[in-house]
Amino acid sequence: MRRSVMIGTGSALPKRAVSNDELSKTVDTSDEWIVERTGIRNRYIAGDDETTASLATDAARMAIETAGVAPDSIDLIILATATPNQTFPATATIVQNELGCNRGIAFDVAAVCSGFLYAVGVADSMLRTGSANRALVIGAETFSRILDWEDRSTCVLFGDGAGAIVLDAREETGDAPRGVLATKLHADGAHNQMLYVDGGPSTTQTVGKVRMKGREVFRHAVVNLSEVLGEVLDEAGVEISDIDWLVPHQANARILNATAKKLNMPNEKVVVTVDQHANTSAASVPLALDVAIRDGRIKSGDLVMLEAMGGGFTWGASLMRV
């Protein structure tokens, strides 16, 4: 069977790291307050010379180098972001040009924190059907550009960064085939006002700022993520005990712990980087995945579940054998 096999990962962070203590000098908050409620200790903030496109390009180059393939062999680039460089054209086309693979397909996906999972689902479908043969899937954000730094309930939660993977279409056989095994995606626009940006080209002609009702988001996140993970397990025909690693969207340590508990998944099987990077929206899953692969936790042959939920609401999960 033709499957989408991950052959490389990469990530990139801005140069400037901002600790809770540093943030507390300009925001009415404290390290204790942030850690207790979110588990976050640090985040990275993009400088004037750093953009979503530049971070995405750096992560993409690392993923391509790790995969050991030529940039011009990439014939599909899907970039998940809520903070594009421009309203149009797609930021993916900027990355494409920087990499020198201009003859393929390149476009953005907008599903906020679930964007990378949506991008994986689209790329997997295109690779399986032969629309492309090798895909670069990226999640990249400069969320600091749309934060209200006077709203401590949101500004302490987010950071900037990028993560990328290379998927290769390969014929996989045997009892434990590598590649994407199952993906399930959902959206429910009835919850628009729980997590959103209060601006846009067609309404206010401004970029807007992030607004969130944290308690409602938490409640929906735990329920939705638990359900979609069950759907993916059923589709793939595996049990939760078969999963080697869960790589969740790094939104909040409380959500990560509550979801793992609801699934009866041991905490030691959950990849957590929210303390280091905060919530990097569409970048958080591929960033955490790259960290866990590079530090040796996730190894070839492991069964890995990716999951995320974001504004919209959108949510989804994807199971792959790496």
LOFIZA-806282 format. One line per field, with one value per residue (C-alpha): residue number from 1; residue in one letter; chain; x, y, z negated. Coordinates in steps of 0.05 Angstrom, whole numbers, plus 5000, padded with zeros to 4 digits. Each point is the difference from the previous one (the first is absolute). Layout:
<sites>
num NUM	...
residuo A	...
cadena A	...
x X	...
y Y	...
z Z	...
</sites>
This chain:
<sites>
num 1	2	3	4	5	6	7	8	9	10	11	12	13	14	15	16	17	18	19	20	21	22	23	24	25	26	27	28	29	30	31	32	33	34	35	36	37	38	39	40	41	42	43	44	45	46	47	48	49	50	51	52	53	54	55	56	57	58	59	60	61	62	63	64	65	66	67	68	69	70	71	72	73	74	75	76	77	78	79	80	81	82	83	84	85	86	87	88	89	90	91	92	93	94	95	96	97	98	99	100	101	102	103	104	105	106	107	108	109	110	111	112	113	114	115	116	117	118	119	120	121	122	123	124	125	126	127	128	129	130	131	132	133	134	135	136	137	138	139	140	141	142	143	144	145	146	147	148	149	150	151	152	153	154	155	156	157	158	159	160	161	162	163	164	165	166	167	168	169	170	171	172	173	174	175	176	177	178	179	180	181	182	183	184	185	186	187	188	189	190	191	192	193	194	195	196	197	198	199	200	201	202	203	204	205	206	207	208	209	210	211	212	213	214	215	216	217	218	219	220	221	222	223	224	225	226	227	228	229	230	231	232	233	234	235	236	237	238	239	240	241	242	243	244	245	246	247	248	249	250	251	252	253	254	255	256	257	258	259	260	261	262	263	264	265	266	267	268	269	270	271	272	273	274	275	276	277	278	279	280	281	282	283	284	285	286	287	288	289	290	291	292	293	294	295	296	297	298	299	300	301	302	303	304	305	306	307	308	309	310	311	312	313	314	315	316	317	318	319	320	321	322
residuo M	R	R	S	V	M	I	G	T	G	S	A	L	P	K	R	A	V	S	N	D	E	L	S	K	T	V	D	T	S	D	E	W	I	V	E	R	T	G	I	R	N	R	Y	I	A	G	D	D	E	T	T	A	S	L	A	T	D	A	A	R	M	A	I	E	T	A	G	V	A	P	D	S	I	D	L	I	I	L	A	T	A	T	P	N	Q	T	F	P	A	T	A	T	I	V	Q	N	E	L	G	C	N	R	G	I	A	F	D	V	A	A	V	C	S	G	F	L	Y	A	V	G	V	A	D	S	M	L	R	T	G	S	A	N	R	A	L	V	I	G	A	E	T	F	S	R	I	L	D	W	E	D	R	S	T	C	V	L	F	G	D	G	A	G	A	I	V	L	D	A	R	E	E	T	G	D	A	P	R	G	V	L	A	T	K	L	H	A	D	G	A	H	N	Q	M	L	Y	V	D	G	G	P	S	T	T	Q	T	V	G	K	V	R	M	K	G	R	E	V	F	R	H	A	V	V	N	L	S	E	V	L	G	E	V	L	D	E	A	G	V	E	I	S	D	I	D	W	L	V	P	H	Q	A	N	A	R	I	L	N	A	T	A	K	K	L	N	M	P	N	E	K	V	V	V	T	V	D	Q	H	A	N	T	S	A	A	S	V	P	L	A	L	D	V	A	I	R	D	G	R	I	K	S	G	D	L	V	M	L	E	A	M	G	G	G	F	T	W	G	A	S	L	M	R	V
cadena A	A	A	A	A	A	A	A	A	A	A	A	A	A	A	A	A	A	A	A	A	A	A	A	A	A	A	A	A	A	A	A	A	A	A	A	A	A	A	A	A	A	A	A	A	A	A	A	A	A	A	A	A	A	A	A	A	A	A	A	A	A	A	A	A	A	A	A	A	A	A	A	A	A	A	A	A	A	A	A	A	A	A	A	A	A	A	A	A	A	A	A	A	A	A	A	A	A	A	A	A	A	A	A	A	A	A	A	A	A	A	A	A	A	A	A	A	A	A	A	A	A	A	A	A	A	A	A	A	A	A	A	A	A	A	A	A	A	A	A	A	A	A	A	A	A	A	A	A	A	A	A	A	A	A	A	A	A	A	A	A	A	A	A	A	A	A	A	A	A	A	A	A	A	A	A	A	A	A	A	A	A	A	A	A	A	A	A	A	A	A	A	A	A	A	A	A	A	A	A	A	A	A	A	A	A	A	A	A	A	A	A	A	A	A	A	A	A	A	A	A	A	A	A	A	A	A	A	A	A	A	A	A	A	A	A	A	A	A	A	A	A	A	A	A	A	A	A	A	A	A	A	A	A	A	A	A	A	A	A	A	A	A	A	A	A	A	A	A	A	A	A	A	A	A	A	A	A	A	A	A	A	A	A	A	A	A	A	A	A	A	A	A	A	A	A	A	A	A	A	A	A	A	A	A	A	A	A	A	A	A	A	A	A	A	A	A	A	A	A	A	A
x 5000	5024	5010	5027	5064	5035	5073	5023	4982	5025	4984	5019	4993	5012	5065	4967	4977	4954	4992	4940	5043	5018	4928	4977	5040	4951	4937	4961	5018	5052	5038	4961	4932	5018	5031	4943	4946	5037	5065	5035	5069	5027	4982	5036	4981	5017	5042	4990	5042	4963	4934	4955	5031	5072	4986	4963	5057	5052	4958	4988	5074	5015	4946	5025	5072	4979	4961	5062	4962	5009	4955	4978	4972	4945	4937	4951	5005	4944	5011	4952	4998	4954	5053	5020	5051	4948	4925	5021	5037	5006	5060	5014	5020	5052	5029	4997	5040	5052	5010	5003	4945	4954	4968	4957	4937	5002	4944	4981	4950	4963	4974	5038	5029	4972	5031	5058	4953	4956	5062	5023	4930	5001	5071	4987	4939	5039	5059	4956	4963	5062	4987	5070	5058	5038	4970	5027	4949	5014	4968	5027	4977	5019	4941	5034	4978	4926	5003	4970	5058	4953	4957	5039	4949	5024	5067	5037	4977	5030	5067	5030	5033	4997	5002	5002	4998	5015	4951	5019	4951	5025	4972	4996	4984	5002	4966	5030	5002	5032	4963	4935	4950	4937	4979	4935	4983	4941	4974	4942	4990	4947	5057	5032	4998	5035	5069	5009	5035	4958	5020	5011	5005	4926	4973	5045	5055	5049	5037	4965	5020	4989	4939	4984	4951	5049	4953	4954	5059	5029	4935	4989	5074	5001	4935	5014	5071	4982	4945	5041	5057	4951	4976	5070	5015	4937	5017	5070	4978	5048	4992	5022	5051	5032	5019	5073	4995	4946	5023	4945	4989	5040	4945	4999	5029	4932	4968	5057	4993	4924	4999	5052	4961	4935	5035	5035	5066	5061	5031	5068	4973	4978	5049	4998	5036	4949	5046	5056	4962	4930	4943	5027	4933	5008	5075	4992	4989	5056	5046	4987	5007	5068	5025	4979	5032	5065	5007	4990	4933	4963	5035	4990	4942	4964	4925	4988	4934	4996	4941	4978	4942	4994	4955	4940	4994	5043	5031	5031	5048	5047	5033	5066	5055	5066
y 5000	5070	5037	5067	4983	5053	5002	5064	5052	5070	5059	5073	5050	5075	5024	5033	4958	5033	4970	5011	5044	5045	5002	5020	5065	5026	4958	4997	4927	4956	4936	4965	5022	4977	4934	4981	5012	4980	4965	5051	5026	5028	5021	5028	5067	5017	5062	5051	4959	4935	4982	4940	4987	5005	4952	4953	5000	4985	4942	4974	5001	4960	4949	4993	4992	4947	4964	5001	5022	5057	5061	4998	4929	5031	5006	5020	5052	5011	5053	5004	5070	5052	5054	5002	5050	5030	4994	4971	4967	4939	4999	4930	5031	5043	4938	4964	5055	5002	4925	5002	4950	5045	4950	4964	5016	5049	5027	5019	4967	5042	4958	5036	4951	4940	5025	4952	4940	5027	5009	4928	4975	5037	4981	4927	4999	5032	4952	4939	5019	5018	5075	5009	4955	5037	5052	5051	5013	5060	5033	5070	5060	5069	5002	5056	5047	4991	4999	5053	5011	5032	4937	4954	4944	4990	5033	4955	4938	5007	5001	4998	4943	4950	4925	4959	4929	4968	4947	4952	4957	4928	4930	4970	4928	4953	4999	5065	5048	5068	5064	5035	4946	5041	5073	5030	5074	5040	5071	5034	5073	5010	5014	5056	5051	4956	5006	5050	5062	5063	5026	4983	5030	4992	5026	5050	5007	4985	4939	4998	4968	4932	4993	4937	4973	4953	4958	4983	4984	4953	4962	4990	4982	4942	4970	5012	4975	4937	4984	5012	4958	4943	5009	4995	4938	4967	5018	4971	4940	5011	5008	5059	4953	4990	5074	5013	5075	5054	5066	5049	5073	5038	5047	4991	4949	4991	4981	4951	4967	4997	4970	4947	4982	4994	4952	4961	5016	5004	5070	4971	4985	5072	5047	5067	5063	5053	5019	5018	5030	5019	4993	5010	4984	4963	4992	4964	4928	4997	5038	4951	4941	5024	5011	4929	4968	5038	4985	4926	4989	4984	4947	4968	4951	5035	5011	5074	5037	5074	5042	5073	5046	5073	5059	4988	4952	4953	4936	4936	4943	4959	4934	4982	4949	5038
z 5000	5017	4934	4977	4962	4957	5020	4966	4948	4983	4956	4990	4944	4998	4969	4940	4942	4950	4930	4955	4956	5058	5023	4930	5007	5053	4986	4935	4986	4966	5013	4945	5030	5070	4981	4953	5054	5063	4987	5045	4978	5064	5070	5062	5031	5072	5013	5055	5048	4986	5033	5008	5067	4975	4942	5046	5049	4946	4974	5071	5016	4938	5017	5072	4976	4950	5054	5045	5062	5049	4990	5073	4988	4958	5043	4945	4945	4951	4946	4941	4969	4971	5006	5073	5027	5046	5010	5067	5032	4956	4954	5027	5066	4965	4968	5067	5034	4944	5007	5076	5015	5039	5047	4949	4961	4942	4957	4929	4953	4948	4941	4944	4949	5039	5065	5001	4991	5057	5043	4986	5019	5066	5016	4985	5045	5057	4993	4996	5064	5038	5005	4971	4980	4946	4953	4953	4945	4955	4940	4988	4959	4976	4951	4961	5056	4983	4924	4955	4952	4949	4996	4953	5010	5071	5011	4951	5038	5068	5035	5070	5038	5056	5012	5064	5026	5067	5022	5056	5039	4994	5009	4931	4985	4941	4932	4975	5059	4991	5016	4985	4979	4985	4993	4975	5004	4974	4994	4966	5018	4946	4951	5040	4943	4950	5033	5056	5026	4998	5069	5073	5070	5016	4933	4964	5052	4944	4975	4933	4934	4968	4955	4960	4949	4965	4958	5058	5045	4947	4992	5074	5011	4952	5027	5074	4998	4962	5050	5063	4973	4991	5072	5027	4958	5026	5072	4993	4960	4942	4925	4958	4967	5069	5005	4984	4998	4998	5030	4982	5016	4947	4976	4925	4952	4967	5067	5014	4932	5002	5070	4982	4937	5038	5049	4944	5035	4954	4996	5018	5070	5012	5033	4964	5023	4979	4942	5049	5059	4975	5049	5071	5032	5067	4985	4934	5023	5052	4952	4944	5048	5024	4929	4979	5062	4992	4926	5014	4967	5065	5041	5067	4998	4943	5005	4989	4991	5017	4976	4996	4989	5019	5013	5044	4965	5041	4975	5025	4990	5043	4987	5033	4995	5005
</sites>
